[in-house]
Amino acid sequence: MLASMAVTAAPEHWLSLEAAALLDIHRERFDLGEPLNERLNVPRWLVAAERKKVDIWVEDQRGQQPPHALEFKVVHNNKNAYQKIYEIRRDLQKVIPNTDWNEHANRWGIVLLAFHHFYDDQSGNYSVNREFKDCEAMLEAFQHQLQDDDEWYAGVPKLELVAEPTLICDMTTANYIDAAKGPSALYMALVQRKH
């Protein structure tokens, strides 16, 4: 399902909803299950998708510990690849409204890297960035751009990899993909602001 979505769309909203639901139903595993008070169905930790202009917001409703803000971004091997890298860098420093925790929030970026070889005559008319000759070249460019000093990134923080890009699935059999042109794959990486 993810391969199908990643070929034709940028599924950030779907990812944030799925992630919020998974965090909610697995609260104990992530130490988020403590009740706020005597009402056992009111957890201390609020887990919400698309709250406070953040993809996933995890907040201590007692206000004793800093919140966690997770941002999702999908980078395709198309003309918008560098723009999406700029956006994840920007998202990890943006002002989060209605909170006193901006400087202390734990901010994370979860990036899906989608490398596709489309059929030349497919009707979706998807563009491809020819600079990325293969998936490895795209992954290397992504890692370099997280800390690039180019003026394009003026005003946004450098990021560091917390988890290297990891293969999530082979996308060679997804719709619109031409397997004869070589591998198509989906990777996931975890980033944070560089310390």
N, C-alpha and C positions, 0 to 999 in steps of 0.2 A: 504494500500500500504506500509506504513512504517513497519508494523508488518511483512509483507512478505519479505521485504528487510532485516530487522534486523535479521531474522532467518538465512539467508544464506550468508550474506555479512556484511561488516562494511561500512555503507553508509555515511561516513564523507564527501566525495566529493559531493554526492547528497545533503546532508544537507547544505553545504556551498553555493551551487548554489541556492537552494530554498530560503535560508535565505537572500542572497544578492538580489534576485529578489523581495522578500517580502518587504525588507527594501526600495528598490528603488521605488516600486509602492505605498508605504505608507509613503513617506518621511515626509509629513506634520505631521503625527501622532507622529513621532520621532524627530521633529524639525530639519529635514535635508533638508527642501525644499527651503531655501533661495538661490536665484541665486548668482552666483559668480560675475557677472557684468551685463551689459545691455542685454546680450544674455540670455534670460529667460530659454533656454533649457540647460544651463550649470550650474549645481548646485554647490554651494560653497562646499558642502560635497561630496567627492568621496566615493562611496560605491562599493567595488570590492571583488570578490571571488578569492582566491588563488593568492593574490598579496603580494609581499614582504615576501614570505614564510609563510604567515598567511592565515588561512581559510577565515576570513572576515576582511577586512581592511576598516575602515571608517576614512577618512582624511580631515581635514580642508584645502582646497586648498589655503586659505589665510595665513596659517601657524600661526594663532593666538591662536588656541586651540589645546591641545594634541589629537592625534588620538586614536581610539579605535581598539583594536585587539581582535578578537574572535577566539578561537580555539575549534574545535569539536573533541570529542573522543567517541567511542562506547566501552563499557566494557561488554563483554559476560561472562557468568559463565563457562569459559573454562580455559585451561592451561595458556592462555595469560592474564588473568585478572589483575594480579599484574604488568605485563609489561605495560599494557595500563594505569594503574594508574600512574606508573612512568613517562610515556610519557606525560600525561597531566600536571603533576607537572613540568617537564622539559620545555614543550612548553610555560608555562606562565613566563619563565625567559629568553628564548632564545634571542639572538641578532637578531633584525629585521634589515635587510640590507637596506642601502640607506635612512636612516632617522636619524635625530638628536634627536629624541624623545624617544629613548629606555628607559631611566630612568623615563619618564613621561607619557608614553603611558598607557591608561586605558586598562588593560588586563583582559579578561574574558574567562572562560572555560565552555563550555556547554557539559555535559556528559550524554549520553544515557546509561542506565544500562539495559541490556537484560538478563533476566533469563529464560532459556528454559528447558523443559523436553522433550528430543528427544526420538523417538522410538528406542529401542535397536538394531533393525535390519535394520534401515534406511540406504540407500546407500550413503548418504553424508559423512558418517564416521566422524561426528563431535564429538570432544572430550568434556568432561564435567569435571569441577573441582569438585570433590566429597567433597571437604572441605565445599562447600556451600550447606548445606542440604536443604535449602529453600531460597526463595527470601529475607526474612528478614535477614538471615545470610549473604547474599551477600551484602545487603545494609549497614549493620553494619560494615562489613569488609571494604567496600569502604570508609565509613566515617572515620574509624580508620586510614586507610592507607593514607589519605590526610595529616595527621600530624605525621605519624610514623617517629621515629628517627633511624630506622634500617639502617645499613650501606648500604643496597641496595639502599637507597634514598640519599646517600651522594652526595652533590653538587647540589641538586634540592631543591627548596623552599617548605615550608609547604603551604598547601592551606586551605581555610576555605569555608564552605558552605554559599552562599548568599541566595540560595533557596534550601530547603530540597528536596530530591528525591520525585518527584510527579508522580503518575501513569499517563501514557500517554494512554496506551491501554492494554487490555487483549490479550494475544497471544495464548491462549489455542486452538483456531480454526485455527491457521496458519499451513501451510504445514510442515510436518516432526515432529510436536509436538504431544506428547502422553498425552492427557488430563487426562487419568486414573492415571497418576503419580502425579497429582496435578497442581496447578496454574503455568502458564507461563505468564510473564508480561514484559512490557517495561516502564521504569521510566526515568525521565529527572531531572538533577540537575544542578545548576549554582554555579560555584566556582570562587574564585579569590585568589591571594596571601594573605597569612595571614599577617596582619599588626602588 
